[in-house]
Amino acid sequence: MIEEKKNSTRRVIGEVLNYKWMVNNTSFFLFLAVLAVLYIANGHMADNRIRKISETSRQLKDLQYEYKTLKSEVMFKSRESEMVKAAEPLGLAMDTIAPYRIKKLSTKNN
């Protein structure tokens, strides 16, 4: 009984791994190999794309922080008191007299 099971198992394996069967299905095996290579390549490309996206988002955050820092510096330096401090070494001072308004006299020709 045990010998019959071994023989039947060997027969099934022998039929499956028959040379003629393998030659007939060579194109299918090549197709499966190409699919496996494409699957692996797709995984590598996805990993690389994820790395690039995370690097780009990190650079974007850095640029946003730099923008906010520069914007706050410009806002600070454009205040009137800071402008006066920056103009003092040049010999410029704030004018205490209000500006004059110049009006154009209208001339009517009859």
C-alpha positions in Angstrom: 0.0 0.0 0.0 2.8 2.4 0.9 4.7 1.4 -2.1 1.7 2.1 -4.4 1.4 5.6 -2.9 5.1 6.3 -3.6 4.8 5.0 -7.1 1.6 7.1 -7.8 3.3 10.2 -6.4 6.4 9.6 -8.5 4.2 9.1 -11.5 2.4 12.3 -10.9 5.6 14.2 -10.4 7.1 12.5 -13.4 4.2 13.6 -15.5 4.3 17.2 -14.3 8.0 17.5 -14.8 8.0 15.7 -18.1 10.5 17.2 -20.6 7.9 17.6 -23.3 5.5 19.4 -21.0 8.2 21.8 -19.9 9.2 22.5 -23.5 5.6 23.2 -24.4 5.2 25.6 -21.5 8.5 27.4 -21.9 6.8 30.6 -23.2 4.5 30.6 -20.1 7.5 30.3 -17.8 9.2 33.2 -19.6 6.1 35.2 -19.2 6.0 34.5 -15.5 9.7 35.5 -15.2 9.1 38.8 -17.0 6.1 39.5 -14.7 8.4 38.8 -11.7 11.0 41.2 -13.0 8.4 43.9 -13.7 6.9 43.4 -10.2 10.4 43.9 -8.6 11.2 46.9 -10.8 7.8 48.5 -9.9 8.6 48.1 -6.2 12.0 49.7 -6.6 10.5 52.6 -8.6 7.8 53.2 -6.0 10.4 53.3 -3.2 12.5 55.8 -5.2 9.5 57.9 -5.8 8.5 57.9 -2.1 12.1 59.0 -1.2 12.0 61.8 -3.8 8.6 63.0 -2.5 9.8 63.0 1.2 13.0 64.9 0.2 11.0 67.4 -1.8 8.5 67.9 1.1 11.5 68.4 3.5 13.0 71.0 1.1 9.6 72.7 0.9 9.3 73.0 4.7 12.8 74.5 4.9 11.9 77.1 2.2 8.7 77.9 4.1 10.6 78.5 7.3 13.2 80.6 5.5 10.4 82.6 3.8 8.7 83.3 7.2 11.9 84.3 8.7 12.8 86.8 5.9 9.3 88.1 5.9 9.4 88.9 9.6 12.8 90.5 9.3 11.5 92.8 6.5 8.4 93.7 8.5 10.6 94.5 11.5 13.0 96.6 9.4 10.3 98.5 7.6 8.8 99.9 10.8 9.2 103.7 11.1 11.4 103.5 14.2 13.8 101.1 12.5 13.9 103.3 9.4 14.8 106.3 11.5 17.7 104.3 13.1 18.9 103.2 9.7 18.8 106.8 8.3 20.7 108.4 11.2 24.2 107.4 10.1 23.4 109.0 6.7 22.6 112.3 8.4 18.9 112.1 7.6 16.3 112.9 10.2 12.5 112.8 10.5 10.8 116.1 9.4 8.8 117.6 12.1 7.0 120.1 9.9 4.0 118.9 8.0 4.3 118.9 4.2 2.8 121.8 2.2 0.0 121.2 -0.2 0.4 122.9 -3.5 -2.7 123.9 -5.3 -2.9 124.7 -8.9 -4.6 128.0 -9.7 -7.2 127.5 -12.4 -7.1 130.0 -15.2 -10.3 130.5 -17.2 -10.1 131.9 -20.7 -13.3 133.7 -21.8 
